[in-house]
């Protein structure tokens, strides 16, 4: 059914309006977006370039096929995010440094690997992390900071902290967005854990300090190009260029893996090159072209080696392969897939796939296993390719390439977000149609979609930032498509960054539709963070713009959110007026999801107003519609609301049945907020049934879950129920403690509404 919905919406842009019923999808997965990558080692293939190997490599035997890269043709493997990259099979020349990093040491440990580009810092870190893994049973987490990547691709400290917290299954708190607050949460989350954090490609001590774990038995391993002033490492190693003997060892290993025994070539390479990256590059080139003669000394300085090696590799490429290399070097993201190469180079997919395989065989790309398919590019390769691009690619050609890239990326995000949660209220807008030659990724389930977005988020964010920097008039489309996922994972700063910039651009270009969409997105963030009055301003502005444009679906979407805001503020008459408008519009079309939400909203309002018969009719009809489209969160919401209705009417057994079904769905979806509220409702229901032990269990669980996600209303409700249970048990002292907590929390909620700085997300 989800695929059918996507087909119906092909060629359209989703404006996601995740309302209260969407809840908080957090904590279900620990496989979160990482900024560095995990590599497959294919039999006989050469694993090349990158800052990986100071002294290792795999060479590609002649005649082996290239690595097949096509974004989305395989689902990412569970548990692949933040894992240590697989590295290479040959390790030469850094044994002493490895022993120093891995020798036993008590207490907290800070280790730093320093060296110029191409000396193999990352490969040594990979080896050390794998050797140390058994000492850190709570996990080894690898995070690439992308310091020397394109500006839009770099990982901010706040994003790094959010990614690490997601990896520990710490649910996103919408009010924790600053580096200081996130670092405090991170340190609390790592207390008592024995873990190893690897930070690849760091630049300053300021980047590192907020990421230090709190546990005394944890360790942190850092790679950097220069001394990090202000950090006092317990262990530090500096990687110099290879000696001639080490260079010969590495070159010989590469050529032997390619099936070549050429002592003269080994000697020539060792006599000319000292950087492991350049040695590997020339060895790969020799393996691919046995008749190639090794050049004389490439330059006066050691840093000239890589430039000379890559220049020879580029010259040996075919024209189509050079074109692909130049264009993928312009890609603002990190993972290079066949579709990405195809759209940038304007080549058929199969041809782009073939060229990527060739570039991989020549050591100009690195195979990536974190996402299942694709390649990455070393900074040195990118620099050389960008020089070539400057010579051969015109401004018009690059503009066309970026336009194709944006259309492709926006299309795959559009489809993925819809599949992630088809319950979201959507507004359809005219948009470019999908390219039939580049099919979107296929996902097995909503869980697989979420995992895919976790791993692709950094690249998708980079493309969105690039489109904004290029002042693309449609940049807001991608920013808005990303917003619902970002809210789920707690990337609130990124939401505000993209939507605010896109709103300014839409205002400057008099794009009323873009302005309406961005006000809608910003309103959703304000609503999620409890700034209801600010959310009202954004929603009212958006509604005015949609009305001026005659966009009735846009008006219905905003009215849906206005219904939610007014419901939370207690303005039930205002909420009903908006809900009735949504139902009228939904019934005039054939979108079952919109109809389901409209009936659900009315059912909730009916229950709050005491019209229970009508509430049951509306909620039952909503559940039936959600079941038709297979929308599990919507089904769970209806079960919970029906359970609350039955509990109020004294039908406790029926209430338990509904609430058990709701809880099972929310647990499967990883929706912690709705889990907390369902446990609270079950506690009330079991108390009505006289099952005090079960009631105590559910109330305690509700309090724990609500506390994890700073759900203040949920905590207050749980404390109130625990007070009732304590009173029934005759424990008046405990009851008073819980009542005091509930009173304090309600005071915080009242203060939050007054100041617009609440501590809790809105209830579902």
C-alpha positions in Angstrom: 0.0 0.0 0.0 2.9 2.4 0.8 4.3 1.8 -2.7 0.9 2.6 -4.2 0.7 5.8 -2.3 4.1 6.8 -3.5 3.1 6.0 -7.1 0.0 8.2 -6.8 2.2 11.1 -5.6 4.9 10.8 -8.2 6.0 14.1 -9.6 4.7 15.9 -6.5 6.4 17.5 -3.5 5.4 16.5 -0.1 5.1 19.2 2.5 5.1 17.2 5.7 3.0 18.3 8.5 3.8 15.9 11.4 1.1 16.6 13.9 0.7 15.4 17.5 -0.4 12.0 16.3 3.0 11.4 14.6 4.5 11.6 18.1 8.2 11.1 18.6 9.8 8.4 16.6 13.0 7.9 18.6 14.9 5.2 20.3 13.7 2.4 18.1 16.9 2.1 16.2 20.5 2.6 17.3 21.8 2.6 13.7 22.2 6.3 13.2 23.8 8.4 10.6 27.6 8.3 10.7 30.0 10.6 9.1 32.6 8.0 8.2 32.3 4.8 6.5 32.6 1.0 6.5 34.3 -0.8 3.5 33.7 -4.2 1.9 36.8 -6.0 0.7 36.1 -7.8 -2.5 38.1 -10.8 -3.5 41.0 -9.5 -5.6 39.9 -5.9 -5.7 42.2 -3.1 -4.7 41.0 -1.0 -1.8 42.5 2.4 -2.6 43.0 6.0 -1.6 41.6 7.8 1.4 43.4 8.8 4.4 43.1 5.2 5.4 46.3 3.4 4.9 49.7 4.5 5.9 50.9 1.2 5.1 48.2 -1.1 3.8 46.4 -1.9 0.7 44.6 -4.4 -1.5 45.4 -4.5 -5.2 42.9 -5.5 -7.9 43.8 -8.6 -9.9 43.6 -8.0 -13.6 40.2 -8.9 -15.0 38.2 -8.6 -11.8 34.9 -6.8 -12.2 34.4 -3.5 -10.5 32.4 -2.9 -7.4 28.7 -2.5 -8.3 27.4 0.8 -7.0 23.7 1.8 -7.1 22.1 3.9 -4.4 19.2 2.1 -2.7 19.4 -1.2 -4.5 20.2 -2.9 -1.3 19.1 -2.1 2.2 21.9 -1.0 4.6 22.9 -3.6 7.1 21.5 -3.3 10.6 24.1 -2.1 13.0 26.4 -0.6 10.3 26.1 2.9 11.5 29.0 4.3 13.5 30.9 1.0 13.2 34.6 0.9 12.5 35.4 0.8 8.8 36.8 -2.6 7.7 40.1 -1.2 6.5 42.5 -3.1 4.3 44.1 -6.6 4.3 47.7 -5.6 4.2 49.3 -3.7 7.1 52.9 -2.5 6.6 55.2 -0.2 8.4 53.2 1.0 11.4 53.5 -1.9 13.9 55.4 0.1 16.5 52.8 2.8 16.5 50.0 0.2 16.7 51.6 -1.4 19.7 51.9 2.0 21.5 48.2 2.7 20.9 47.0 -0.7 22.0 49.2 -1.4 25.0 47.2 -1.8 28.3 46.5 1.3 30.3 44.2 2.0 33.3 41.6 4.8 33.5 40.3 7.3 30.9 42.5 7.4 27.8 42.9 10.1 25.2 45.0 9.0 22.1 45.9 11.1 19.1 47.3 10.1 15.7 48.9 13.0 13.9 50.3 13.1 10.3 50.2 14.9 7.0 47.6 13.9 4.4 48.4 10.5 2.9 50.4 9.0 5.8 47.7 6.6 6.8 46.2 8.0 10.0 42.8 6.5 9.4 44.1 3.0 8.6 46.1 3.0 11.8 43.0 4.2 13.8 41.0 1.4 12.2 43.6 -1.2 13.2 43.9 0.2 16.8 40.1 0.4 17.2 39.6 -3.2 16.2 42.4 -4.4 18.4 41.0 -2.4 21.4 37.3 -3.4 20.8 37.3 -6.3 23.3 38.3 -3.9 26.1 35.2 -1.7 25.5 32.1 -3.9 25.9 29.7 -1.0 25.7 30.8 -0.3 22.1 33.2 1.3 19.7 31.8 4.3 17.9 33.4 5.7 14.8 32.6 9.3 13.7 34.1 11.2 10.8 34.1 14.9 11.3 34.8 15.8 7.6 36.9 18.7 8.5 38.5 19.1 5.1 35.5 18.2 3.0 33.3 20.9 1.3 31.9 23.4 3.7 28.4 22.2 3.4 29.5 18.6 4.2 31.4 19.3 7.5 30.0 17.9 10.7 29.2 20.5 13.4 29.9 19.6 17.0 26.1 19.8 17.7 25.4 17.4 14.9 28.2 15.0 16.1 26.7 15.0 19.6 23.2 14.4 18.3 24.5 11.5 16.2 26.3 9.9 19.1 23.3 10.3 21.4 21.1 8.7 18.7 23.6 5.8 18.6 23.1 5.3 22.3 19.4 5.3 21.8 18.9 8.5 23.8 15.6 10.0 22.5 15.8 13.5 21.1 14.8 16.3 23.5 13.5 19.3 21.4 14.8 21.7 24.0 18.4 20.4 24.0 20.0 22.0 20.9 23.0 23.9 22.1 26.5 22.3 22.2 26.7 22.9 25.9 23.3 21.2 26.6 23.9 18.4 24.2 27.4 17.8 25.7 25.9 17.7 29.2 23.3 15.1 28.0 26.1 13.1 26.2 28.2 13.0 29.4 25.2 11.9 31.4 24.5 9.1 28.8 28.1 7.8 28.9 28.4 7.7 32.7 29.3 4.2 33.8 29.9 3.0 30.3 33.1 1.4 29.0 33.3 2.6 25.4 35.8 3.8 22.7 35.0 6.8 20.6 37.0 7.4 17.4 36.9 10.9 15.9 38.5 10.9 12.5 39.8 14.0 10.8 39.6 16.5 13.7 40.9 20.1 13.4 40.7 21.8 16.8 40.5 20.9 20.5 37.3 22.9 20.6 35.7 20.2 18.3 36.8 17.5 20.7 36.1 18.6 24.2 32.3 18.5 24.0 32.5 14.9 22.6 34.6 13.5 25.5 32.7 10.7 27.3 32.2 10.9 31.0 33.0 7.4 32.0 36.4 6.9 33.7 37.0 3.7 31.8 36.2 5.0 28.4 38.7 6.1 25.7 38.8 8.5 22.8 41.0 8.1 19.7 41.5 11.1 17.4 43.2 11.5 14.0 44.3 15.0 13.0 46.7 16.6 10.6 48.3 18.8 13.2 48.8 19.2 16.9 45.6 20.0 18.8 46.6 22.8 21.1 44.8 22.5 24.4 44.5 18.7 24.5 46.9 16.7 26.6 46.8 13.2 25.2 47.8 10.2 27.2 49.3 8.7 24.1 50.2 10.3 20.9 51.9 9.0 17.7 53.1 11.0 14.7 53.2 9.3 11.3 56.2 10.3 9.2 56.5 9.4 5.5 57.8 5.9 4.8 61.4 4.9 4.6 62.5 3.5 1.3 62.3 0.0 2.7 58.8 0.5 3.9 57.8 1.9 0.6 59.2 -1.1 -1.2 57.2 -3.4 1.2 54.0 -1.6 0.4 54.5 -1.5 -3.3 55.5 -5.1 -3.4 52.3 -6.1 -1.5 50.1 -4.2 -3.9 51.6 -5.7 -7.0 51.6 -9.2 -5.6 47.9 -9.0 -4.8 47.5 -8.0 -8.5 49.4 -11.1 -9.6 52.5 -9.2 -10.6 56.1 -9.9 -9.6 58.1 -6.9 -10.7 61.1 -6.1 -8.5 62.2 -3.4 -10.8 58.9 -1.6 -10.6 58.9 -2.0 -6.8 62.4 -0.5 -6.6 61.4 2.4 -8.9 58.3 3.2 -6.9 60.2 3.0 -3.6 63.0 5.2 -4.9 60.5 7.9 -6.0 57.6 7.9 -3.5 57.4 8.0 0.3 53.8 8.8 1.1 51.7 5.6 1.4 48.8 7.2 -0.5 51.1 8.0 -3.5 52.8 4.6 -3.3 49.4 2.8 -3.5 48.3 5.1 -6.4 51.4 4.4 -8.5 51.3 0.7 -7.6 47.6 0.5 -8.7 48.5 2.3 -11.9 51.3 -0.1 -12.6 49.0 -3.1 -11.8 46.5 -1.8 -14.4 49.2 -1.0 -16.9 52.1 -3.4 -16.6 54.0 -1.7 -19.4 53.9 1.7 -17.6 57.3 3.2 -16.7 57.6 4.8 -13.3 58.4 8.5 -13.4 61.4 10.2 -11.8 61.1 12.2 -8.6 57.9 14.1 -8.8 58.8 17.3 -7.0 60.9 19.1 -4.5 58.7 18.4 -1.5 57.1 15.3 -0.2 53.6 16.8 -0.7 54.2 16.9 -4.5 54.1 13.1 -4.6 50.3 12.7 -4.5 49.8 15.4 -7.1 52.2 13.7 -9.4 50.8 10.3 -8.9 47.2 11.4 -9.4 48.1 13.4 -12.5 49.5 10.3 -14.1 46.4 8.3 -13.1 44.1 10.9 -14.5 46.0 11.0 -17.8 45.6 7.3 -18.2 41.8 7.4 -17.9 39.3 7.3 -20.8 37.4 10.5 -21.6 34.1 9.2 -20.1 35.9 8.1 -16.9 37.6 11.5 -16.5 34.2 13.2 -16.9 32.6 11.1 -14.2 35.6 11.7 -11.9 35.4 15.5 -12.4 31.7 15.6 -11.8 31.6 13.4 -8.7 34.4 15.5 -7.2 31.8 18.3 -7.3 29.3 16.3 -5.3 28.8 18.1 -1.9 28.1 14.8 -0.1 30.4 11.9 0.7 28.8 8.7 -0.7 29.1 8.5 -4.4 26.5 6.1 -6.0 25.8 5.2 -9.6 22.7 7.4 -9.8 24.7 10.3 -8.3 27.4 9.8 -10.9 24.8 9.4 -13.7 23.0 12.7 -12.9 26.1 14.7 -12.5 27.8 13.4 -15.6 24.6 13.2 -17.6 25.3 9.6 -18.5 23.1 6.4 -18.6 23.1 4.6 -15.3 24.9 1.5 -16.6 27.6 3.6 -18.2 28.1 5.6 -15.0 28.3 2.3 -13.0 31.0 1.0 -15.4 33.0 4.2 -15.0 32.8 4.2 -11.3 34.1 0.6 -11.3 37.0 1.7 -13.5 37.9 4.6 -11.1 37.7 2.1 -8.2 40.1 -0.3 -10.0 42.5 2.6 -10.6 42.5 3.4 -6.9 40.8 6.8 -7.4 37.7 5.8 -5.3 37.2 3.8 -2.1 34.6 1.1 -1.9 32.0 1.7 0.8 30.2 -0.9 2.7 28.3 1.1 5.3 25.4 1.7 3.0 25.8 -1.5 1.0 26.8 0.2 -2.2 28.8 3.2 -3.4 32.2 4.8 -3.2 34.0 7.6 -1.4 36.8 9.9 -2.5 40.0 10.9 -0.8 40.6 14.6 -0.3 43.7 14.5 -2.5 41.8 12.8 -5.3 39.1 15.4 -5.0 41.5 18.2 -5.2 43.2 16.9 -8.3 39.8 16.2 -10.0 38.5 19.7 -9.1 41.5 21.2 -10.9 40.6 19.2 -13.9 37.0 20.2 -13.6 38.0 23.9 -13.5 39.8 23.4 -16.8 37.0 21.4 -18.7 33.6 22.1 -17.1 31.8 25.3 -18.0 29.6 27.3 -15.6 26.6 26.3 -17.6 27.5 22.6 -17.6 28.0 22.6 -13.8 24.7 24.5 -13.3 23.0 21.8 -15.3 24.7 19.1 -13.3 23.6 20.6 -10.0 20.0 21.0 -11.2 19.9 17.3 -12.2 21.4 16.4 -8.8 18.8 18.4 -6.9 15.9 16.9 -8.8 17.2 13.4 -8.2 17.9 13.9 -4.5 14.7 15.7 -3.9 12.8 12.9 -5.6 14.3 10.1 -3.5 13.8 12.0 -0.3 10.2 12.7 -1.3 9.5 9.0 -1.8 11.4 7.9 1.3 9.7 10.3 3.7 6.3 9.2 2.4 7.2 5.6 2.9 8.6 6.3 6.4 5.2 7.6 7.6 2.3 7.8 5.2 0.2 9.1 8.1 1.7 12.5 7.8 -0.6 15.2 6.5 0.6 16.2 3.1 0.2 19.0 0.7 0.8 18.2 -3.0 2.6 20.8 -5.0 3.5 20.8 -8.7 7.0 19.4 -9.0 9.4 17.9 -11.6 8.6 14.3 -12.5 10.9 11.5 -11.5 13.5 10.4 -14.1 12.2 7.0 -15.3 15.8 6.0 -15.9 16.8 6.6 -12.3 14.3 4.7 -10.1 14.1 5.7 -6.5 15.5 3.4 -3.7 13.3 0.4 -2.8 12.8 -0.2 0.9 11.4 -3.3 2.6 9.7 -1.5 5.5 9.4 1.8 7.4 12.2 0.6 9.7 14.5 0.1 6.6 13.6 3.6 5.3 14.5 5.2 8.7 17.8 3.3 8.7 18.5 4.5 5.2 17.7 8.1 6.1 20.0 7.8 9.1 22.9 6.8 6.9 22.2 9.3 4.2 21.3 12.3 6.3 24.7 14.0 6.2 24.8 13.8 2.3 21.2 14.9 1.9 21.8 17.8 4.3 24.9 18.8 2.2 22.9 18.8 -1.0 20.3 21.0 0.6 22.9 23.4 1.9 24.5 23.5 -1.5 21.2 24.3 -3.2 20.7 27.2 -0.8 24.2 28.5 -1.3 23.5 28.4 -5.1 20.3 30.3 -4.4 18.2 27.7 -6.2 14.6 28.9 -6.3 13.4 25.4 -5.3 15.9 24.8 -2.5 13.0 25.0 0.0 11.5 21.8 -1.4 14.4 19.6 -0.3 14.7 21.5 3.1 11.0 20.8 3.8 11.1 17.2 2.7 14.0 16.6 5.1 12.3 18.3 8.0 10.0 15.5 9.3 12.9 13.0 9.5 15.1 15.6 11.2 12.4 16.2 13.8 12.2 12.5 14.4 16.0 12.3 15.1 16.4 15.5 17.0 18.3 17.6 14.4 16.4 20.7 15.3 19.2 23.2 14.7 19.5 21.9 11.1 15.7 22.3 10.6 15.8 25.9 11.7 19.0 26.6 9.7 17.6 25.2 6.4 14.0 26.5 6.7 15.0 30.0 7.8 17.5 30.4 4.9 15.0 29.0 2.5 12.3 31.3 3.8 14.5 34.3 3.2 15.3 33.1 -0.3 11.6 32.6 -1.1 10.8 36.1 0.2 13.5 37.6 -2.0 12.2 35.8 -5.0 8.5 36.5 -4.2 7.8 32.8 -4.1 4.6 32.7 -2.1 4.4 28.9 -2.2 7.9 28.5 -0.8 7.1 31.1 1.9 3.9 29.2 2.8 5.8 25.9 3.0 8.7 27.3 5.1 6.3 29.0 7.6 4.5 25.7 7.9 7.8 23.9 8.6 9.0 26.5 11.1 5.5 26.4 12.8 5.9 22.6 13.2 9.2 23.0 14.9 7.7 25.6 17.3 4.8 23.4 17.9 7.0 20.4 18.6 9.1 22.5 21.1 6.0 23.8 22.8 6.1 27.4 21.5 2.5 27.3 20.7 1.9 31.1 20.3 4.9 31.4 17.9 3.6 28.3 16.0 0.3 30.0 15.7 1.9 33.0 14.0 3.8 30.8 11.5 0.7 28.7 10.8 -1.6 31.8 10.3 1.0 33.3 7.9 1.1 30.1 6.0 -2.7 29.8 5.9 -3.0 33.3 4.5 -0.5 32.5 1.7 -2.1 29.2 0.9 -5.5 31.0 0.7 -4.1 33.7 -1.6 -2.7 31.0 -3.8 -6.1 29.1 -3.8 -4.3 26.0 -2.5 -7.1 24.3 -0.6 -5.0 21.3 0.3 -2.4 23.6 1.8 -5.2 25.3 3.7 -6.4 22.0 5.0 -3.0 21.0 6.2 -2.5 24.2 8.1 -6.0 24.0 9.6 -5.1 20.5 10.8 -2.1 21.9 12.7 -4.2 24.9 14.0 -6.6 22.3 15.3 -3.8 20.6 17.2 -2.4 23.9 18.6 -5.8 25.1 19.8 -6.6 21.7 21.3 -3.4 21.9 23.4 -4.2 25.5 24.4 -7.7 24.4 25.4 -9.5 26.3 22.7 -11.8 23.4 21.7 -14.3 25.5 19.7 -11.5 26.9 17.6 -10.0 23.4 17.2 -13.3 22.0 16.1 -13.8 24.7 13.4 -10.4 23.8 11.9 -11.1 20.0 12.2 -14.5 20.3 10.4 -12.9 22.2 7.5 -10.3 19.4 7.2 -13.0 16.7 7.1 -15.0 18.6 4.5 -12.0 18.9 2.2 -10.9 15.3 2.8 -14.3 13.9 2.0 -14.3 15.8 -1.3 -11.3 13.7 -2.4 -10.1 10.1 -2.3 -7.1 10.4 0.1 -7.9 7.9 2.8 -5.1 9.0 5.1 -6.4 12.6 5.1 -9.9 11.3 5.8 -8.6 9.1 8.6 -6.8 12.0 10.3 -9.8 14.2 10.0 -12.1 11.7 11.6 -9.5 11.0 14.3 -9.2 14.7 15.2 -13.0 15.0 15.5 -13.1 11.8 17.6 -10.5 13.2 20.0 -12.4 16.5 20.3 -15.7 14.6 20.8 -14.1 12.7 23.7 -12.7 15.8 25.3 -16.1 17.5 25.0 -18.0 14.5 26.5 -19.9 13.4 23.3 -18.8 9.8 23.7 -21.1 8.1 21.2 -20.0 10.4 18.4 -16.4 10.0 19.6 -16.6 6.2 19.2 -18.1 6.6 15.7 -15.4 9.0 14.5 -12.5 7.0 16.1 -13.8 3.7 14.7 -14.2 5.1 11.2 -10.7 6.6 11.5 -9.2 3.2 12.6 -10.9 1.4 9.7 -9.4 3.9 7.2 -5.9 3.6 8.8 -6.2 -0.2 8.5 -7.1 0.1 4.8 -3.9 2.0 4.1 -1.8 0.0 6.5 -0.8 3.0 8.6 0.3 1.5 11.9 0.8 4.6 13.9 -2.6 5.9 13.0 -4.1 2.5 14.0 -2.3 2.7 17.3 -3.5 6.2 18.0 -7.1 5.2 17.4 -6.7 2.1 19.7 -5.4 4.3 22.4 -8.1 6.9 22.1 -10.8 4.2 22.1 -9.2 2.6 25.1 -9.3 6.0 26.9 -13.0 6.3 25.9 -13.8 2.8 27.2 -11.9 3.4 30.5 -13.9 6.6 31.0 -17.1 4.7 30.5 -16.0 2.0 32.9 -15.6 -0.7 30.2 -12.2 -1.7 31.6 -11.7 -5.0 29.8 -12.5 -3.4 26.4 -10.2 -0.5 27.4 -7.3 -3.0 28.2 -7.8 -4.7 24.8 -7.5 -1.5 22.9 -4.6 -0.2 25.0 -2.6 -3.4 24.7 -2.9 -3.3 20.9 -1.9 0.4 20.9 1.2 -0.3 23.1 2.3 -3.2 20.9 2.1 -1.0 17.8 4.0 1.9 19.5 6.7 -0.5 20.8 7.2 -1.9 17.3 7.4 1.6 15.9 9.8 2.9 18.6 7.4 5.7 19.5 8.4 6.5 23.0 6.0 9.3 23.7 2.9 7.2 22.8 4.4 4.2 24.7 4.6 6.4 27.8 1.1 7.6 27.5 -0.2 4.1 26.7 1.5 2.7 29.8 -0.2 5.5 31.9 -3.6 4.7 30.4 -3.1 1.0 31.1 -2.1 1.9 34.7 -5.5 3.7 35.1 -7.3 0.8 33.5 -5.7 -1.9 35.6 -6.5 0.1 38.7 -10.1 0.0 37.6 -9.9 -3.7 37.2 -8.3 -4.1 40.7 -5.0 -5.3 39.3 -2.8 -3.1 41.5 0.5 -4.8 40.7 0.0 -4.4 37.0 -1.1 -0.8 37.5 2.0 -0.1 39.5 4.2 -1.6 36.8 2.6 0.4 34.0 2.7 3.7 36.0 6.3 3.2 36.8 7.2 2.4 33.2 5.2 5.4 32.0 7.2 7.6 34.4 10.5 6.2 33.2 9.7 6.6 29.5 8.3 10.1 29.9 11.4 11.1 31.8 13.7 9.8 29.0 12.1 12.2 26.5 11.4 15.1 28.8 7.6 14.6 28.4 6.6 16.7 31.4 2.9 16.2 31.0 3.5 12.4 30.9 5.7 12.6 34.0 3.0 14.6 35.8 0.3 12.1 34.9 2.5 9.2 35.9 3.3 10.8 39.3 -0.4 11.4 39.9 -1.3 7.8 39.2 1.5 6.5 41.4 0.1 8.8 44.2 -3.3 7.2 43.8 -1.9 3.7 43.9 0.2 4.6 47.0 -2.9 6.0 48.7 -4.8 2.8 47.9 -2.0 0.8 49.4 -2.0 2.9 52.5 1.4 4.4 51.9 0.6 8.1 52.4 4.2 9.2 52.7 4.9 7.9 49.1 1.7 9.3 47.9 2.6 12.8 49.2 6.0 12.6 47.4 4.4 11.7 44.1 1.7 14.4 44.5 4.5 17.0 45.2 6.3 15.9 42.0 3.1 16.1 40.0 2.3 19.6 41.4 5.8 20.8 40.6 5.5 19.5 37.0 2.2 21.1 36.5 3.6 24.4 37.7 6.4 24.0 35.1 3.8 23.4 32.4 1.9 26.5 33.4 5.1 28.6 33.5 6.1 27.1 30.1 2.8 28.3 28.5 3.3 31.7 30.0 6.9 32.2 28.9 6.8 30.1 25.7 9.9 28.2 26.9 8.4 24.8 28.0 10.5 21.9 29.0 8.3 19.2 27.4 7.1 18.4 23.9 3.4 18.5 23.3 1.3 15.5 24.2 0.4 13.1 21.4 
